[in-house]
């Protein structure tokens, strides 16, 4: 086996599952040694995805849903109605509307997710525009 295949299989063999925080307020998906947190109100939706084998992290470790031959980040799916509404209000393409994690990519509570235009998203990361943010990432070849 190639080194990459061994690493992938070792990663897949790590413990995974679903559970709850001690206070019962949040649902937790444990996958590849990461814990993704969701509102308990999303439990049925998340359980269906989990039980259907439709959840997977992408290369940036955002939890995603396997859908229509591709993947969509779960935080975007949780806020899709707001994404559609803001795109309509701003008269822009839905691709220009982002869902930002206020407290980091593993906290997927509805309160933690913020729907905004991509340039406003860039400003949350300290850049004047999304293009400037993308140029910085390309130059430094890393994610922020």
C-alpha positions in Angstrom: 0.0 0.0 0.0 1.1 3.5 -0.7 1.8 5.8 2.3 -1.2 8.0 1.5 -3.6 4.9 1.4 -2.3 3.7 4.8 -2.8 7.2 6.3 -6.3 7.4 4.8 -7.3 4.0 6.2 -5.9 4.8 9.6 -7.9 8.0 9.6 -11.1 6.2 8.6 -10.6 3.7 11.4 -10.6 6.4 14.1 -13.6 6.5 16.4 -16.7 8.3 15.0 -20.3 8.6 16.1 -23.0 10.9 17.4 -23.7 12.1 20.9 -24.7 15.1 23.0 -23.1 17.7 25.2 -23.4 17.0 28.9 -26.1 19.6 29.3 -28.1 18.0 26.4 -28.3 21.3 24.6 -26.3 20.3 21.6 -25.8 17.3 19.3 -22.2 16.3 18.6 -20.9 14.5 15.5 -17.5 13.0 16.1 -15.6 12.3 13.0 -11.9 11.9 12.4 -11.0 13.1 15.9 -13.0 16.3 15.4 -16.3 17.2 17.2 -18.9 19.1 15.1 -21.5 20.8 17.3 -25.2 21.3 16.2 -28.4 22.7 17.8 -30.5 19.9 19.3 -33.3 21.2 17.1 -31.3 19.9 14.1 -31.0 16.4 15.5 -33.5 14.7 13.1 -31.9 16.3 10.0 -28.3 15.5 11.2 -29.3 11.9 12.2 -30.8 11.3 8.8 -27.6 12.5 7.1 -25.4 10.5 9.5 -27.4 7.3 9.2 -27.5 7.6 5.4 -23.7 7.9 5.3 -24.0 11.4 3.7 -21.6 13.3 6.0 -17.9 13.8 5.2 -15.3 16.4 6.0 -13.8 18.3 3.0 -10.1 19.0 2.7 -10.4 22.1 4.9 -12.3 19.9 7.6 -15.6 21.6 7.1 -18.4 19.0 7.5 -20.2 18.4 4.2 -23.2 16.6 2.8 -22.8 14.3 -0.1 -25.4 15.6 -2.5 -26.2 15.4 -6.2 -22.8 13.9 -7.1 -20.9 16.6 -5.2 -20.6 18.0 -1.6 -22.1 21.0 0.1 -20.9 22.4 3.4 -23.4 21.6 6.0 -23.3 25.1 7.6 -24.5 26.5 4.2 -27.3 23.9 4.0 -28.4 24.8 7.5 -28.8 28.5 6.4 -29.8 28.0 2.7 -33.1 29.9 3.0 -31.2 32.9 4.5 -28.6 32.6 1.7 -31.4 32.7 -0.9 -33.1 35.6 0.7 -29.9 37.7 1.0 -29.0 37.0 -2.6 -32.4 38.2 -3.7 -32.2 41.3 -1.5 -28.7 42.2 -2.7 -29.5 41.2 -6.3 -26.5 39.0 -6.6 -25.7 35.3 -7.3 -26.1 32.9 -4.4 -22.4 32.0 -4.8 -21.6 35.5 -3.6 -23.4 34.8 -0.3 -21.3 33.1 2.3 -22.1 31.5 5.7 -19.5 32.5 8.3 -18.7 30.6 11.5 -18.3 33.2 14.3 -16.6 30.7 16.7 -14.8 28.3 14.3 -15.7 25.6 11.8 -16.7 23.0 14.3 -19.5 25.1 15.9 -22.5 24.7 13.6 -25.2 26.1 15.8 -27.7 28.4 14.1 -26.7 31.2 16.4 -23.0 30.8 15.4 -23.6 30.9 11.7 -23.8 34.3 10.0 -25.1 34.8 6.5 -23.3 37.6 4.6 -22.0 38.9 1.3 -18.5 37.5 0.4 -16.9 40.9 0.8 -18.3 41.2 4.3 -17.1 37.7 5.0 -13.6 38.8 3.9 -13.7 41.8 6.3 -14.5 39.3 9.2 -11.1 37.8 8.4 -9.3 41.2 8.1 -9.3 41.8 4.3 -11.1 44.6 2.4 -12.6 42.3 -0.3 -13.1 38.6 -1.0 -10.7 39.0 -3.9 -8.0 40.3 -1.6 -8.6 37.4 0.7 -8.4 34.9 -2.1 -5.2 36.5 -3.5 -3.6 36.3 0.0 -4.5 32.6 0.3 -3.2 31.8 -3.2 0.1 33.6 -2.5 0.6 31.9 0.9 -1.1 28.6 -0.1 -2.8 28.2 3.2 -6.3 28.5 4.6 -7.2 31.0 7.3 
